[in-house]
């Protein structure tokens, strides 16, 4: 199904962000042969990259008989800790996942500042990076990562579950609460939440904050940087209150802090749960968990009772980079240069349900993303929040305080105070 998306695509290409998108998937070997430099290229990716990264590696191998690779995928917490430590120690993989922009220990800015990434600036594809995206790819004017495009965040939902409850896609917060109530009365978990997986904790806040914060204060990030705004005295409080309202009304599965991303994905895929707030980059995982993948859709998660005030989050999906300390850095760079070809960009973007970074022709966009395109056209989209956070402390603090809130061990003011304190730490 072809969509008219030229204007919407241009709008999305003005955004830059780096929300943590990794899923926890099992390691998978790529082959047993040897590369030109002796032994296969060691690659560690994020789970959300699997469909696109594996295809790119397989296709590259077909065209280069002396190339082979060993591919595995790592959970988000291991990317942020174990892989980060390996990079610092000089025994990291040759090619690995990196989050765009700033805001996490495995972000492009943090790793490039530590001289752990290979400079890709001489590659021709880097000249095609849209101006609005450069902050996601570049530090001090140098390009350090490749990413195939941009993702949106909203509710992935099971159409059969909605039909069983006789409900339609909500467009306001009150409609969402009504939909959830009707689903619950039908014995269907309204929203699957796998908060045991740390990166999942942030997503409902990320879905709500564009409407509760940025629709009213588009320059909120600039004010945070200038020290004239705070999380505590902003619409972040409203977003977190609404997050907890969903829990208090019983609209989540039991024990979200004891439920994993994979379990939540399965719940939606099988129809036990009606929806999950997620990034479009993991659509393929939900489809794999469903006996009828065409029954899955996606819609913007409403944050307010004025439909026109609801905005969406969107940003650059997790990318790849070559380790600066790798003995195969040149070989890794050659593969990245291959990935920068428009046809490879398009194929990878299509595989992970995101909008291509650039295209020489008509780029394919997953039809499931159609409800988001008007928001992009109307400039009602903002980057994933962490992309403009000044250090790698705020995001894990956010993870932790949400788990505390869900566990009844904290309050919204206390949670936001901790986030403000983390934000003000030196970058």
C-alpha positions, -999 to +999 in steps of 0.1 A: +000+000+000+017+032-012+012+064+009+017+100+000+042+110+025+066+135+010+057+164+033+054+141+064+088+125+057+104+160+055+089+169+089+102+137+105+136+144+091+137+176+111+136+156+143+165+140+161+164+118+191+178+087+208+154+070+230+167+036+241+150+011+219+169-021+225+151-054+231+164-084+248+170-110+221+191-141+220+225-141+204+227-153+168+258-163+149+263-150+113+287-176+099+317-197+104+340-185+077+368-160+078+370-123+068+398-108+048+415-096+080+414-130+097+383-142+114+347-129+112+337-094+121+323-093+156+290-075+157+267-067+187+234-051+180+203-039+199+173-062+196+152-036+177+179-037+150+177-074+142+156-075+111+175-046+093+210-053+106+209-090+098+196-084+063+223-058+056+251-081+068+237-111+049+234-090+017+269-076+021+283-111+027+268-123-006+286-095-025+319-100-007+331-137-006+359-129+018+336-114+044+320-131+073+305-120+106+295-131+141+263-114+151+247-113+185+221-091+202+223-077+237+197-065+262+196-028+268+210-030+303+240-050+290+246-025+262+247+003+288+270-015+312+289-046+300+294-034+264+303+001+276+330-014+299+343-036+270+347-005+249+367+013+276+389-018+281+396-021+244+380-056+239+347-045+224+332-059+192+343-045+159+309-031+151+282-023+177+250-006+185+251+031+195+222+054+205+219+087+186+227+120+202+233+122+240+217+111+272+229+076+278+262+058+285+261+042+250+251+074+232+271+088+203+281+119+222+293+101+253+313+075+234+328+099+209+339+122+237+357+092+252+374+086+218+358+052+215+343+055+180+358+057+146+353+089+126+330+082+096+330+118+082+349+109+050+321+086+038+299+101+011+265+092+027+272+115+056+267+145+033+231+134+030+223+137+067+195+163+070+205+194+089+180+187+117+195+153+123+232+163+126+231+164+164+220+128+164+249+116+142+277+142+148+298+155+176+322+185+171+314+183+134+324+147+129+300+118+121+304+087+143+273+066+137+250+053+109+213+050+114+187+040+088+160+065+098+135+077+123+109+060+145+077+071+162+063+062+195+027+053+203+004+024+211+008-009+193-026-025+196-045-057+188-074-050+165-093-082+175-091-072+212-105-038+204-133-054+183-141-078+212-146-049+235-165-029+209-141+001+211-124+024+186-090+040+186-091+069+212-081+104+203-083+120+237-072+111+272-108+106+284-115+084+255-084+063+263-096+058+299-131+048+286-115+023+261-094+008+288-124+005+311-144-014+285-114-037+277-109-045+313-146-054+317-142-079+289-114-096+307-087-081+284-056-064+299-059-029+285-022-020+285+007-045+287+036-030+306+069-049+309+086-025+334+110-052+346+129-043+314+144-009+324+141+009+290+104+001+288+097+022+319+103+055+301+079+049+271+045+060+286+061+092+299+076+098+265+042+093+248+025+117+272+051+145+276+048+159+240+012+168+248+016+178+285+049+197+280+060+205+245+026+214+230+024+242+256+062+250+258+079+240+226+112+255+238+112+235+271+146+219+263+162+253+258+147+265+291+160+234+308+195+241+294+193+277+306+182+266+340+149+285+338+127+253+338+126+220+357+109+186+354+092+192+388+075+225+377+064+214+343+039+191+325+062+162+334+042+161+367+009+158+348+024+130+326+036+110+356+002+115+374-015+101+343+009+072+342+000+063+378-037+069+371-036+041+345-021+018+372-045+028+399-075+021+376-061-014+370-054-008+334-019-025+335-012-062+338-005-074+373+030-066+387+045-045+358+078-045+376+079-082+374+069-084+337+095-083+309+094-066+275+091-100+259+062-111+280+043-078+273+050-082+236+035-118+237+005-105+256-004-080+229+005-104+200-018-131+214-046-108+224-044-113+261-036-076+263-050-050+240-020-026+236+014-016+247+031+018+244+061+012+222+084+025+195+076+016+159+111+000+155+099-030+175+067-036+154+083-067+139+088-083+173+050-078+180+042-093+146+064-123+153+045-128+186+011-128+168-006-156+149-022-130+128+003-101+123-021-081+102-044-077+132-018-053+148-020-016+143-006+015+159-020+049+170-007+081+187-012+078+225-034+107+236-022+128+265-049+155+267-086+160+263-081+184+234-072+163+204-055+192+187-031+195+216-019+160+214+016+157+199+038+127+193+075+118+200+098+107+172+135+103+166+165+086+150+165+049+157+195+031+173+225+031+150+258+013+145+294+024+148+329+010+145+350+007+176+380+030+175+401+003+192+391-025+168+418-041+147+391-044+120+380-008+121+386-003+084+366-034+075+338-022+098+339+012+081+335-005+047+304-022+058+290+010+072+297+028+039+277+000+022+248+006+046+248+043+035+237+034+000+201+046-005+188+011-014+203-004+018+189+025+039+154+019+024+156-018+030+168-015+066+142+012+074+114-009+059+125-039+079+123-020+112+092+001+105+109+035+104+110+063+079+143+062+058+169+088+066+171+097+029+160+082-004+168+087-041+132+078-049+099+069-033+107+055+001+084+028+015+068+035+049+049+009+068+012+015+064+008+010+102+025+044+106-002+062+086-020+077+117+012+095+127+019+112+094-006+141+099+012+150+132+045+152+113+030+173+086+015+197+112+048+201+131+033+183+162+063+160+168+092+164+191+125+144+196+127+116+221+132+134+254+166+120+263+183+132+231+187+167+246+196+156+281+231+168+290+245+137+305+241+099+310+226+102+344+191+114+337+179+084+317+188+057+342+174+079+370+141+081+350+141+043+347+146+039+384+120+064+396+093+050+374+099+015+388+097+031+423+065+048+414+049+016+401+061-002+432+045+024+455+078+034+469+079+070+458+058+100+448+057+121+416+073+152+433+101+130+447+107+113+414+109+145+395+132+160+421+157+131+415+155+137+377+162+174+382+192+166+404+205+142+378+200+168+350+221+194+369+251+171+373+281+180+351+279+164+316 
